[in-house]
Amino acid sequence: MSNSPIEGFLMYQEMREKGLRADPVSLSFVIKCYIRVCSLIGGEQVHARILSDGHQSDSLLLTSLMDLYSLCDKGSEACKVFDEMPQRDTIAWNVLISCYMRNRRTRDVLVIFDGMLSGEFGCEPDDVTCLRLLQACSNLGALEFGEKVHGHIVERGYDNATNLCNSLIAMYSQFGNMDKAFGVFKGMHNKNVVTWSAIISGLAMNGYGREAIGAFEEMLKMGVLPDDLTFTGILSACCNCGLVDKGMLHQAYELIMSMRVKPDSTIWRTLLGACRIHRNVILGERVVEHLIELKAQEAGDYVLLFNLYSSVGNWEKVTELRKFMKKKGIQTTPASSSIELKGKVHEFVVDDVSHPRKDEIYEMLDEICKQLKIAGYVAEITSELPNLDAEEKKYVLSYHSEKLAIAFGVLATPPGTTIRIAKNLRICVDCHNFAKLLSGVYNRQVIITDHTRFHHFRGGHCSCNDYCPYVKGIQIWFMAMHSKVFKTLKEEEDLGSFQQWRTKVCENYTGETELLDIMQELTKLTRARDKHKAIADTFSAWKQKHFDSILATH
């Protein structure tokens, strides 16, 4: 098939002008041309031709038509075509699943999979079905169903398919189950850059910064060159796990700006979170500007900036931001937290009184608070609810949605059971401290998924390390930046000496300021990577001038 759909249109038009009747195969290719350009009008015209020429019994042709309607956001028309199909094979069901996914009918996707497994629909799920289902399970938060899909993958021998294994790693990471994610990763025989990026990002989002960095180092040793997603994952590991401290925020910002990879909203939000923690208002405002430029800003970003202003007592800015949000019609999403027990999802909002066991839940929460206060818990009120006094703030904070969900988890599960909470927004500082202390006092592992990451609380500690500084993050970014140069030098004969120099730097040198300067210099060099010889010569000269003398003293 030609890369240009225009040629297909012209040929079809020429057939019509010559009075030639298009058969189902020809019409199928015409539909694929319209799919390439998402032409709804063209698809409707072909649909009419299918009906007038009597091809409405051709399942393959109608499947292509379904795909077109689905891609053009006409889900109801796609479903109507599906309902009129005389015979439906696995491909047709897969297209319907894709249609449901695009129209956020995720629960219906799970029903289809059950029907295909039971034989009700006369066809079985294939590898494409499983790929779609893993995505659906991730979106819906259906861990148990995802495990069922995983079982089917193994049963049918699809577990050697790299794309399915990559999706399994992503799904288990999304649920915070890194043991299973790593199990899939370890069992893979063929690991590509997507595989490594998936495990690095999964470790990063779950707070395993050191492990993410270790995976990155292993990836380089295996000779797999990182891509954009790898760099995004490793930066998230550095920032999410506190690998950028207060004194280095501006340097981290400059490093992000100098990246060849265009920073996405995830990177900027990670840095915005660090600004909130270290109360850097000026840089926080600058980061929000970048989010606006990407047209990726969300209400939660403004809430984070709102809390940043509150934390430094800048009430004038708080008022201005409120007026701006009201003027722009920016509506904040009500916070909610959910917990799944025995296949049923229990959802809570702040001060929730809708649960049938509400009295027991509040009684349990009050008891938990008493025990945690004995252990040293103090409500964090410095950045919350500026219009309330201290006592009012403490009262409101006491009944946040995640606290109610945790209390229900403690109430409804046996001692020692892991409590998994999903929150739709970023967890606040006070609830973070609450969960951390509870994990130690009650000997419970608590896993909270919020808007940006996972928090694994064990024994009074969180996997995010409360964003403590970690100089290794600076070193690994140095490795990440010069790996771009490494790719260029791979074609040069200086590869061996370069590898030795890299090892010496990363193992023996821990200076932060010089390393940041080095990273920025190396980034500048990678921008001219098309000039291979020039890079090698410039790199060698720069290294000798600026860095060999430093290494000699460390």
C-alpha positions, 0 to 999 in steps of 0.5 A: 500500500502506498504511503500516500492516501491521496493516490488511493483516493485518486485511483478510486475516483478514476475507477468511479469515472470509468464506471468500474464497480469496486469490490469489497477488497478495493473498498477496504483499501479506500477505507484505510486511506480515509482512516489515514486522514481521519476523513469521516465524510469520506467514510460515510460516502463509502458506507453508502456505497457498501450498502448500495452495492450489497456488500453489507455481509462482508465482515472484513469490510465492515470491520474496517468501517468500524475502525474508521468511525471509532477513530473519528469519535463516532462510537455509536455509528461504529457500534451500529455497524458491529451490531449489523455484522452477520459474523463477528470474528476476533478482529471485529471484537478487538475493534469494538474493544478499541472503540469502547476504550476511546469512548471510556467504556472501560468496564464494557471492555472487561465484559467482552473479555469474559464473554470471549473467554466463556465461548459466548461470542464464538471466538477467543481473545488473541494477543491483540485482545490481551494488549487492549485489556491490559490497558483497560485494567490499568485505566480502571484500576482492576488489578484482579482482572489484570491478573486474569488477563496475565493468566490467559497470556501465559496459558495461550503462550503469548508470554514470549511476546515483548509488547505484551510483557512490556504492557504487563510491566507497565500495568503492575507498576501502575498498581504499585506491584513491583514484585510482579512487574520485576518478575515479568521483566526478569523472565523476558529473554528479549529486552528492548529499550521500551522494556528497560524504560518501562521498568525504570519508569515503574521503579521511579513512580513507585519511589524506588529511586536507587533501583531505577538508577541501578536498572539504568546503569545495567541498561547501559552495560547491556549496550541498550541505548536510552530513548526519550522515555528513558530520560524522562523516567530517570529524571522522575526517579531523581526528582520523585525520590528527592534527588534534587535538594533546595540549593540545586533547584535552579540548577536542575531547572537549567539542566532540564532546559538544556536537554535535547529531549523536550521536557513533557508535563510529567517532568515539569510537574515533578519539578513543581512538586519539588518547588512546593516542598522547598517553598521556591515560589519564583521557580514554581511560577516559572514551571507553571508557565512552561505547563501553560506553554504546553497547554498541559496545565491542570487544576491540580497544578494551580492548587499546588501553586496555591499551596506554595503561596500559602506555605510562605504566607503570601496571602496576596498571591493566594487571593490573586490566584483564586480570582484568576482561577475563577475568571478562567473557569478553572474548576478543581476536582473534588478529592476522593480516595478509594479502596478495593476489598473483595472485588468491591470498590469503596470510595470516600470524599472529605467528611464522607458520611455516605458509607454504611459503616460510617460510624465504625469508620469515624470511631476507628479513625479517632482511635488511630489519631489517638495512637499516632499522637502518642507516637508523635504525630502533629498535624501539618497545617502550615500550607493548608486552608489559609482562611481557617485558624489552627484548630479549624485546620486540624479538624478539617485535615482529620477527615481527609478522604485518604484518612477515611479510606485508611481507617476503613482498611484497618477496620475491615481487614485482618492485622498485617494486611496491606492497605491499597488506596487510590487517590485522584489528586496529589496526597497532602503533606499531612496525610503523607505524614499520617500514613507514614506513622501509621505504617509503623505503629500499626505494622501495616504496609500502606500503598497510596497511589496519587495523581503523580506517583506511588507511596509505599509506606513501611515501618514508619518510612515512605519510599519517596524518602520524604524527598531527601537529597541523594547525590547519586541522582546528580551522578546518574544524570551526568551518565544519562547526558553523556550517554548521548555522546557515547552513542556518537563515540561508538563509531570512533576508536576512542570508545575504550578510553571513554568508558574507562573515563566514565567509570572513573568519574561515576565511581570516584567523584561526588562533587555536586557543583562541578558535576552539574557544570559538566552535565551542561557542557556535555549536553551542549556537545550532544546538540552537534552530534551530527558532526561526529569527528568534531564532537570527539575532538571537542570532547577530548580537548574539553575533558583534558582541560577541565576535568582530568585535573579535577580527577587527579585530586579526588 
